[in-house]
Amino acid sequence: MCPVLNACTSQSFAARKVLSNQQFHPNPSSATDGFDIWWQKTFAQHMAVVAEMSALVLAHRRNGSAGRTRPEQAH
C-alpha cells in the first residue's frame, strides 16, 4: 500500500505507460500479415482434421452396418 495517494497514482500511470508501449508490435502491418498467415494455417489444419474425421466416420458406418443391424433399427 502506498502512503501517499498522489505517489501511488503517478506510479501506476507510469507502469501502465511502460506496459502499453511494450504491447504493440513495432510494425503493425507485419503483425497483421503474421496473424493472417497463422489464421490460414490454423484453419487449414482444422479443416484437414474435420475431413479426416468425416472419412473415418463414414468408413466406420459402412463397415459397421455391413451384415449387422443397428440396435435402434431392430424392431
PLY file of the C-alpha trace (Angstrom):
ply
format ascii 1.0
element vertex 75
property float x
property float y
property float z
element edge 74
property int vertex1
property int vertex2
end_header
0.00 0.00 0.00
1.28 3.42 -0.88
1.32 6.03 1.94
0.67 8.98 -0.39
-2.20 8.79 -2.87
-0.57 11.04 -5.50
2.64 8.99 -5.43
0.66 5.76 -5.93
-1.34 7.27 -8.78
1.70 8.53 -10.64
3.46 5.17 -10.16
0.52 3.25 -11.57
0.26 5.60 -14.59
3.98 5.22 -15.26
3.66 1.42 -15.09
0.67 1.46 -17.47
2.57 3.61 -19.96
5.53 1.22 -19.96
3.26 -1.82 -20.39
1.19 -0.27 -23.16
4.30 0.66 -25.14
5.55 -2.94 -24.92
2.24 -4.46 -26.03
2.28 -3.08 -29.55
4.25 -4.60 -32.39
6.73 -2.13 -33.91
5.40 -2.75 -37.42
1.60 -3.27 -37.32
1.50 -4.26 -40.98
3.84 -7.22 -40.48
1.97 -8.16 -37.29
-1.28 -8.27 -39.28
0.38 -10.31 -42.01
1.74 -12.70 -39.41
-1.69 -13.11 -37.86
-3.27 -13.76 -41.27
-0.69 -16.45 -42.04
-1.24 -18.06 -38.64
-5.02 -17.97 -39.09
-4.89 -19.50 -42.56
-2.57 -22.29 -41.39
-4.71 -22.99 -38.32
-7.91 -23.00 -40.37
-6.37 -25.35 -42.94
-5.18 -27.72 -40.21
-8.62 -27.76 -38.59
-10.31 -28.41 -41.93
-7.90 -31.31 -42.60
-8.77 -32.83 -39.22
-12.50 -32.44 -39.91
-12.15 -34.04 -43.36
-10.17 -36.96 -41.92
-12.67 -37.43 -39.11
-15.55 -37.37 -41.61
-13.86 -40.05 -43.75
-13.26 -42.21 -40.66
-16.88 -41.88 -39.52
-18.17 -42.80 -42.99
-15.83 -45.82 -43.18
-16.90 -46.91 -39.69
-20.58 -46.64 -40.64
-20.04 -48.66 -43.83
-18.10 -51.39 -42.04
-20.34 -51.42 -39.01
-23.59 -51.72 -40.94
-22.46 -54.42 -43.37
-24.30 -57.58 -42.36
-25.43 -56.20 -39.00
-28.42 -54.16 -37.97
-28.11 -51.36 -35.53
-29.99 -51.76 -32.24
-32.20 -48.76 -32.99
-33.25 -50.36 -36.32
-34.20 -53.78 -34.92
-37.91 -53.84 -34.20
0 1
1 2
2 3
3 4
4 5
5 6
6 7
7 8
8 9
9 10
10 11
11 12
12 13
13 14
14 15
15 16
16 17
17 18
18 19
19 20
20 21
21 22
22 23
23 24
24 25
25 26
26 27
27 28
28 29
29 30
30 31
31 32
32 33
33 34
34 35
35 36
36 37
37 38
38 39
39 40
40 41
41 42
42 43
43 44
44 45
45 46
46 47
47 48
48 49
49 50
50 51
51 52
52 53
53 54
54 55
55 56
56 57
57 58
58 59
59 60
60 61
61 62
62 63
63 64
64 65
65 66
66 67
67 68
68 69
69 70
70 71
71 72
72 73
73 74
